[in-house]
Amino acid sequence: MCFQVKDVLDSMHKDSGESESQKKLLLRVDGGAAVNNLLMQIQADLVGCPIIRPADIETTALGAAYAAGLAIGIWKEDYVFNTEEKLKNANVFRPLMTEELRKKKVDSWCKAVSKTFDLADLAL
């Protein structure tokens, strides 16, 4: 799961045209998997950025409400994305892995994924 998230984030950065030096990321998580401290630490290590888990991890509905409120002008972005206020009770997982080890693990993941490409006959 963590490697897949990294792949998606890397694709988003590539599509946005951001250079590596512009890439500043803070990943917010919620939901059932976010309860797992080990999973969150692995995610931080692989992505190479802090992972923010709110005190209340079941915030999916709240996120939908914020998105709707932003769309119709009920809330301003400053209120919804006020990082300082939201971090007071949040858990923050910071990357501990070296860049060299991160690259080695990601390269190994990419190699494993590429080996699966011809395993299934999708024409069936």
MIMARVO-511098 format. One line per 4 residues: number of its first residue (from 1); for each residue x, y, z negated of N, C-alpha, C, CB. Coordinates in steps of 0.05 Angstrom, whole numbers, plus 5000, padded with zeros to 4 digits. Atoms other than C-alpha are relative to their C-alpha. Last residue first. Glycine has a CB too. Layout:
BEGIN
NUM = X,Y,Z,X,Y,Z,X,Y,Z,X,Y,Z ~ ...
//
This chain:
BEGIN
124 = 5020,5021,5006,4814,4732,5437,4973,5011,4997,5007,4984,4976 ~ 5018,5003,4977,4855,4788,5470,4977,4979,4995,5015,4991,5025 ~ 5023,4982,5004,4886,4808,5404,4980,4998,5023,5009,5028,4997 ~ 5009,4995,4973,4934,4749,5406,4973,5015,4998,4996,4973,5016
120 = 5028,5005,4995,4966,4755,5338,4994,5006,5030,4982,5017,4982 ~ 5010,5024,5014,5039,4746,5320,4971,4994,5007,5002,5005,4970 ~ 5007,5021,4981,5068,4793,5372,4988,4975,4987,5024,4993,5016 ~ 5015,4990,4977,5069,4857,5330,4991,4978,5020,5018,5019,5015
116 = 5027,5011,5000,5088,4823,5264,4985,5007,5026,4984,5011,4977 ~ 4999,5029,4995,5163,4832,5272,4972,4988,5002,5016,4985,4978 ~ 4995,5004,4971,5154,4907,5278,5001,4971,5007,5026,5013,5008 ~ 5024,4994,4985,5123,4909,5209,5004,4995,5029,4992,5030,4995
112 = 5020,5021,5005,5182,4873,5177,4974,5005,5016,4994,4999,4970 ~ 4991,5024,4987,5232,4920,5210,4980,4977,4997,5028,4991,4990 ~ 5005,4996,4972,5193,4981,5188,5008,4975,5016,5015,5025,5010 ~ 5029,5001,4995,5192,4955,5117,4994,5003,5030,4986,5023,4984
108 = 5007,5028,5003,5267,4942,5117,4970,4996,5005,5008,4989,4972 ~ 4990,5014,4976,5280,5012,5143,4992,4971,5000,5030,5003,5003 ~ 5018,4993,4978,5235,5039,5088,5009,4987,5026,4999,5031,5003 ~ 5026,5014,5004,5274,5001,5035,4980,5006,5023,4988,5008,4973
104 = 4996,5029,4996,5342,5023,5061,4974,4985,4998,5020,4990,4980 ~ 4997,5004,4971,5319,5096,5068,5003,4970,5006,5024,5015,5011 ~ 5026,4996,4988,5294,5096,4996,5001,4994,5030,4990,5030,4996 ~ 5016,5024,5005,5359,5065,4972,4973,5003,5013,4998,4995,4970
100 = 4988,5023,4986,5400,5120,5006,4984,4975,4996,5029,4996,4989 ~ 5008,4998,4971,5353,5175,4983,5011,4977,5015,5011,5027,5012 ~ 4982,4984,4984,5362,5153,4911,4991,5000,5029,5029,4988,4998 ~ 4984,5015,4980,5301,5127,4874,5019,5019,5015,4982,4984,5019
96 = 4975,5007,5014,5275,5165,4813,5020,4986,5019,4994,4982,4976 ~ 4983,5020,4988,5217,5201,4846,5026,4996,4985,5006,5008,5029 ~ 4979,4988,4984,5173,5238,4797,5018,4979,5012,5017,5020,4983 ~ 4980,5020,4995,5107,5212,4770,5020,5012,5020,4987,4974,5012
92 = 4984,4995,4977,5065,5267,4740,5021,4978,5002,5013,5029,4998 ~ 4975,5015,5001,5008,5251,4693,5015,5006,5026,4995,4968,4997 ~ 4994,5020,4979,4955,5305,4689,5026,4985,4994,5002,5013,5027 ~ 5005,5027,5011,4930,5340,4627,5006,4978,5020,4971,4998,4991
88 = 4999,5000,5029,4958,5410,4640,4997,4972,4988,4980,5018,4988 ~ 4978,5016,5010,4971,5397,4714,5001,4997,4970,5026,5011,5010 ~ 5007,5028,4996,4902,5421,4737,5022,4982,4989,4996,4994,5030 ~ 5022,5007,5017,4913,5491,4708,4995,4970,5001,4975,5015,5008
84 = 4991,4997,5028,4982,5499,4740,4978,4991,4980,5006,5030,4994 ~ 4983,5022,5008,4960,5470,4807,5007,5002,4970,5026,5000,5016 ~ 4983,4988,5021,4903,5518,4820,5016,4978,4986,4982,5015,4979 ~ 4973,5010,4998,4878,5483,4883,5019,5012,4979,5011,5004,5027
80 = 5000,5029,4995,4803,5489,4873,5029,4989,4998,4989,4993,5027 ~ 5014,5014,5022,4804,5558,4841,5004,4970,5003,4971,5008,4999 ~ 4984,4996,5025,4856,5588,4889,4988,4985,4977,5002,5029,4993 ~ 4978,5020,5001,4819,5557,4948,5017,5003,4975,5018,5003,5025
76 = 4976,4991,4985,4758,5599,4933,5021,4979,4997,5009,5028,4989 ~ 4974,4999,5013,4693,5567,4911,5021,5011,5019,5009,4972,4989 ~ 5006,4999,5028,4620,5577,4932,5026,5003,4983,4985,4974,4991 ~ 4992,4976,5014,4641,5596,5002,4993,5002,4971,4989,5023,5013
72 = 5022,4980,5000,4602,5547,5044,5006,5024,4983,4974,4987,4991 ~ 5011,4996,4973,4661,5503,5065,4978,5022,5000,4988,4974,5010 ~ 4981,4984,4985,4697,5511,4998,4988,5007,5027,5026,4986,5004 ~ 5001,4973,5011,4635,5486,4961,5019,5019,5014,5007,4999,4970
68 = 5025,4987,4992,4630,5426,5007,4998,5029,4990,4976,4983,4989 ~ 4998,4995,4971,4703,5409,4998,4975,5013,5010,5004,4973,5014 ~ 4982,4978,4995,4698,5419,4922,5001,5006,5030,5028,4994,4990 ~ 5014,4975,5008,4637,5374,4919,5017,5024,5005,4992,4998,4970
64 = 5020,4996,4980,4673,5319,4958,4984,5026,4994,4980,4976,5002 ~ 4986,4991,4975,4733,5325,4913,4980,5007,5022,5019,4980,5009 ~ 4992,4972,5005,4688,5320,4851,5014,5012,5025,5018,5002,4975 ~ 5025,4984,4997,4657,5257,4880,5006,5030,4995,4978,4990,4980
60 = 5008,5001,4972,4727,5227,4889,4975,5017,5004,4995,4971,5009 ~ 5006,4973,4990,4750,5250,4820,4991,5000,5029,5024,5018,4996 ~ 5023,5004,4983,4750,5184,4783,4990,5027,5010,4977,4985,4985 ~ 4992,5011,4974,4821,5191,4756,4976,4996,5019,5014,4975,4997
56 = 5024,5014,4991,4803,5238,4699,5005,4990,5028,4974,5019,4999 ~ 5009,5015,5023,4870,5257,4669,4975,4984,5006,4994,5020,4976 ~ 5015,4985,5020,4893,5276,4738,4992,4983,4976,4975,5012,5013 ~ 5024,5015,5006,4947,5236,4774,4985,5015,4978,5007,4971,4991
52 = 5016,4988,5022,5000,5278,4808,4975,4984,4997,4993,5030,5007 ~ 5028,5011,4998,5053,5242,4849,4985,5011,4976,5000,4968,5002 ~ 5016,5005,5024,5119,5281,4856,4972,4990,5007,4998,5025,4983 ~ 5013,4976,5010,5157,5272,4921,4985,4993,4974,4982,5013,5021
48 = 4979,4981,5007,5205,5222,4952,4989,5027,4990,5017,5005,5023 ~ 5006,4975,4986,5151,5184,4989,5021,5021,4994,4972,5010,4992 ~ 4999,5004,4971,5181,5117,4969,4994,5025,5016,4979,4979,5008 ~ 4973,5007,4990,5199,5135,4898,5001,4998,5030,5009,4974,4987
44 = 4983,4977,5002,5134,5171,4884,5028,4995,5010,5002,5009,4970 ~ 5009,4981,4980,5094,5112,4911,5018,5025,4999,4971,5008,4996 ~ 4990,5010,4975,5135,5063,4869,4992,5020,5022,4989,4972,5007 ~ 4971,4995,5000,5121,5105,4808,5012,4991,5026,5013,4986,4976
40 = 4996,4972,4996,5046,5107,4824,5030,5007,5000,4986,5016,4977 ~ 5007,4993,4972,5043,5032,4834,5006,5030,5005,4971,4993,5005 ~ 4978,5011,4983,5080,5020,4768,4995,5008,5029,5002,4970,4997 ~ 4976,4983,5002,5032,5067,4731,5023,4990,5018,5009,5000,4971
36 = 4976,5016,5002,4970,5030,4756,5025,5017,5001,5001,4979,5024 ~ 4997,5007,5028,4909,5073,4742,5027,4986,4996,4977,4981,4991 ~ 4984,4980,5013,4916,5105,4811,5005,4994,4970,4987,5027,5003 ~ 4971,5007,4998,4892,5041,4843,5017,5019,4985,5008,4998,5029
32 = 4992,5023,5015,4821,5054,4817,5029,4993,5001,4985,4977,5010 ~ 5013,5026,4994,4811,5124,4843,5013,4977,4985,5002,4995,5030 ~ 5022,5007,5018,4854,5186,4843,4989,4973,5008,4978,5022,5001 ~ 5012,5027,4998,4919,5212,4873,4976,4999,4981,5020,4978,4994
28 = 5020,5004,5021,4950,5280,4887,4985,4974,5005,4980,5024,4999 ~ 5022,5018,4994,5013,5282,4929,4982,4996,4976,5011,4972,5009 ~ 5010,5007,5026,5058,5342,4925,4976,4983,5005,4994,5026,4982 ~ 5024,5015,5005,5098,5352,4988,4995,4996,4971,5002,4973,5014
24 = 5003,4999,5029,5147,5401,5015,4973,4987,4994,5001,5030,4989 ~ 5018,5019,5012,5169,5386,5086,5001,5001,4970,5007,4971,5009 ~ 5025,4987,5007,5199,5449,5115,4982,4982,4983,4985,5009,5025 ~ 4994,4979,5020,5270,5421,5114,4975,5015,4991,5020,5020,5011
20 = 4994,5013,5025,5247,5357,5149,5004,5021,4978,5024,4982,5002 ~ 4973,5012,5002,5218,5399,5205,5003,4988,4972,5022,5021,5006 ~ 4983,4990,5021,5143,5409,5211,5027,4986,5001,4987,4995,4972 ~ 4977,4986,4989,5111,5394,5278,5019,5012,4979,4991,5022,5018
16 = 5002,4971,5007,5044,5378,5248,5023,5016,5011,4999,5004,4970 ~ 5021,4987,4983,5042,5311,5284,4998,5030,4995,4974,4986,4995 ~ 4990,5000,4972,5109,5290,5253,4980,5014,5018,5004,4971,5009 ~ 4979,4980,4998,5086,5311,5183,5010,5002,5029,5023,4993,4982
12 = 5013,4974,5003,5021,5272,5191,5021,5022,5003,4985,5003,4973 ~ 5014,4994,4975,5058,5212,5217,4987,5027,4999,4979,4978,5006 ~ 4979,4994,4980,5106,5213,5157,4987,5007,5027,5019,4976,5003 ~ 4989,4973,5006,5046,5218,5110,5021,5008,5020,5011,5001,4972
8 = 5021,4981,4993,5012,5158,5144,5010,5029,4995,4974,4995,4983 ~ 5003,4999,4971,5075,5116,5141,4980,5021,5009,4992,4973,5011 ~ 4976,4985,4989,5087,5135,5068,4998,5002,5030,5026,4986,4991 ~ 5004,4972,5006,5016,5113,5051,5023,5017,5011,4996,5005,4969
4 = 5020,4991,4981,5029,5047,5086,4993,5030,4996,4974,4984,4998 ~ 4986,4996,4975,5093,5037,5047,4980,5010,5021,5012,4973,5010 ~ 4982,4976,5002,5056,5049,4982,5014,5005,5026,5020,4996,4978 ~ 5017,4976,5000,5000,5000,5000,5018,5025,5000,4981,5000,4976
//
